[in-house]
């Protein structure tokens, strides 16, 4: 983006405009400041100045990203939503960031309505507050200008770059998992049948083989959460495979595999095991040995 500055409101700071400013700093072609002030007419008309969470208008063509003028019953959105839409990453943020929709609700509806939407006590909202969030927002609120190179600016640019990188890498990872991943079926003698999702060794996932698997499966329309019992992927510490219990499925206890000669490790809690084997038939047999009948 060809930007020369970002303007957001003074006073108290919130997560939505803070993160929106972080993204704009990261997306800018040059190092730009953030001014915390009421925007002037020139700011609103200048196509190289982004105005965030203030300005009384949402006009992406002019880089004005305010949501406060929306109707009372407008779907929950915030300044962060609008900037992500402009940057073409909004759908990815909803798909890959569990906190995104909650942030929209908190900013536009407040904690009580958000708690109702989440179906949790309102106290749960406050119990999840982070002192890191509070410190960053207090620091942001206490300055009138965040100048390039200052400690806060460096943190903000790093935060924005990290989020953009995560969204882009997760989208690429989802596409790759769709190409290389495969479902295995495990049929038991008692008539029960389960599914396993297997990811083979691949150079593009060597650094973090398990990244995105759970997210892919929950987004994938063909996933049956009752039958999907485990995921199998390359062990990052060796040539074998890791077997992971999917979403704590009650029918799988991988600790039962500890006596097997080709099992390097089986967690006593039964949620993960590491095998030296890469043979499909053997891995299926191991998983079958770990299937139990849930109590009750």
N, C-alpha and C positions, 0 to 999 in steps of 0.2 A: 504494500500500500504506500502511496505517495502522501505521507502525512508530515506535518510540521509541529503538531501539538495535539494533546487531548485535554478537554475541559470537562470536569465533573463538578458536582455541587460541593459547597463547603459544609462545615458542621459535621454531624455524626456520619460515620462511614459504615457501609454494609458490604456483605460478601459479594453481592451481585455486581455493583459498580466497580469494586476493587478488582474482581476477576476480569470484568469487561475491559478495564484499563490495562490490565496485565496482557491480555490477548492483543490489544491494539499496539502496545509497545513492541511486543514480539513480532507482530506482522508488518510493522513499519519498515520501510527501506533504510531509513536513517535513525539515529538515536534521537528520540523526541522527549520533551518534558510533559508532565501532567500538571495542569493547573486546577486547583480546587477553589472555584469561585463561581459566582453567578455569571452565566454567559452573556456577552454583549451581542448586539445585532450583527456585528462583523464576524463574530465567532460562528453564529448560526448560518451565515451566508458563505463563509469561506469553505470551499470544497476540500481544503487540505487540513482542516481542523475538525476533529471528531468531538462531538458533544454527547456526553454519556449520562443517562439517568436524570437529565434536567433539560429544559428547553421547551417543554410543552408540545412536542411533536415527535412523530416517528417518520423520518424522511431519510431512508438509506442513501438516496442520491446526493444528499447534502451532508451525509455522515452524522445525522442527528438521531440518537437512539434513546428516546424517552418513552416510557410506558404508562406514566401516571395519568395521562389524559384519556386512556381507554375506558370504555363503559364498565359499569360496576360488575356486570356478569360476564365480562370478557374472560376467556380462558386464562389460567394463571401463566403469566410471563413476567420477565424482569429485564433489566438492561443487558444482563449477560445473554439471555435468550436472543435478543435482537442483534447483538454483535455477532453471536455464533451463526445466526441466520445469514448475516451479511458475509461472513467468512466461509459460508458453505459447509459448516461443521455441526449444525444444530441437530440433524437427525443422528449423526454419530454420537453426539453428546448424550442424547436420550437413550440410545442403544447401549452405550458402553460406560456411562457414568451413573451409578445408582443414585447419587446425591443430586443430580441435575434437577429432576422434577420436584424434589423436595425443596430445593433452593428457590424454585419459581413460586411454589406455594407459600413458603415462609415470607418471601418479600412482598407478594401481592395479596396474601390472605391473612398472614399473621400466624402465631403459634397455635392458637386454639383451634381454628379451622383446619390447619395443617394436621394437627393431632387427630381430629375427627376423620380426615381423609385417610390418614395412615392407620386408623383404628387402633391407636395407642393412647394411654393417658398423656395429658399435656405435660406432666412432669418428665416423661421420657424424652421430650424435645430438649428440655434444659439439661438433662443428664448427659446428653451427647455434645454439649458445648465444649469446644476445645480452647485451652488457654493459648494455643498458637494462633488460632483465629483472632481471639480477643487482642493479643499483643500486636498482630499485624494491622488490624483495623484501627486500633488506638493510635498506632504510629502514623498510619495513613491520614487519620482524621486530624492529627496535630500539626500537619504541614500544609502550607499554602501552595507549594510547588515542589514536585518531585523531579529533581534535575538529573539528566543523564550522568551516570557514573557514581551517583550517590548510593550508599548501601541499600536503601529502600528501593531505588530504581533497579539496581542489579537483581534484587530478590524478585521484583515484579516481572522483569523481563524473563528471568529464569522460570518463574511460575507459568507465564504465558507460553513460553517455548515448550516447556514440559507438557502442558496440556495439549497444545496443538500437535506435538510429536506423538503423544499417546493416542489421540483420536485418529490420526492418520495411520499409525502403525497397527492399531486395532482393526481398522477397516481392511487394511491389507492382509492382516492375519486371518480375519474371517473369510476372506476370499480364498486364501490358501487352504485353510482347513476344509472348505467346501470342495476343493479339488483333490486333496490327498487323503482326507479322513474317510474311514469306512466303518460300517456297523457290522458287528459280529452277533450271531445268535447262539445262545447256549441253551440247549434242550436237556432237561433232567429226566431221569427215569420215572420220577413221580408225576410227570406231566407238566410241571412248571417250565416256563420258558422266559429267559431274560436276554437283554441286549447289552452289548459292550461297544463303546466307541473307541476305535484304535487309530492312532496317529503314527505313521511310520517315520523312520529317521529321514530327515530332510535338511539340506544345508541352510535353508532360510529360517529354520527354527532351532538351530543347534544351540544358540545362546540361551534360550528359555523354552524348552519343548512343551511345557504345560500351559504357557501363557494363552489365554483366550479360549481354552477348550470349554470350560463351564459356560462362558458367555455365549459361545457359538451354539452349544446344545440347547440353551434356554431360548435362543432366538430362532432356532431351527424348527420349522413347523412339524417335522415328522418325528420329533422326539417324544417318546412316551415315558414320562417321568416315573411311572410305576414299574415299567419293565427295564428301564435303563439302570443298570446296577453298578457299572464301573467304567472307568476310562483307562486306557493303556497308551503310554507314550514313551519315547526314548528316555532312558536314565541319563541325566546330564553328567553323572559322575562315573559312568562306565559304559560298557558296550551292550548291556542288557536293557531291561524295560522296567518302568515303574507302573504299578497297578494301584489305582486310586479309587476308593469307594465314592460313588457319585452321590452327592448331596446326602451323605450319611444314610444311605439306603439300609433299612433294618434287616434285609436278608443277606447281607454280606459281612463276614467277619474275617478279615485278612490276617489276623493274628494266628489263625488256625494253620497258616502255611509255614510257620516258623520251623517245623521239623523237616521240611522238604529240602533235599540236598542242593537244589539250584536256587534257593531263596537266600539272598545276601542279608536281607533285613525284613522284618515284619513288625510293625508297631504294635505294642501291647494293647492299644486302644482299637486296633483292627481297621484303621481307615486307610493305611497305605502299606504296600510291600514292594520290595525290589527283587527282581529275579535276573539271573545271569542269562536266562534263555531268551532267544528272539524267535523261536519256533511258534507259529500260530497255534498249532494243535496243542502244544505243551502249555502255553499260556491259558488257553481256554480250559484245559484240564485243571490247572491250578485254580482258576476262578471257580470252577465247578466244585472243587474240594472245599472252598471257603463259603459256599452258599449254605445258609442255615434257615430254619423255620422260625420266624420272629415269635417271640413270646406273646401270648394272648391272641 
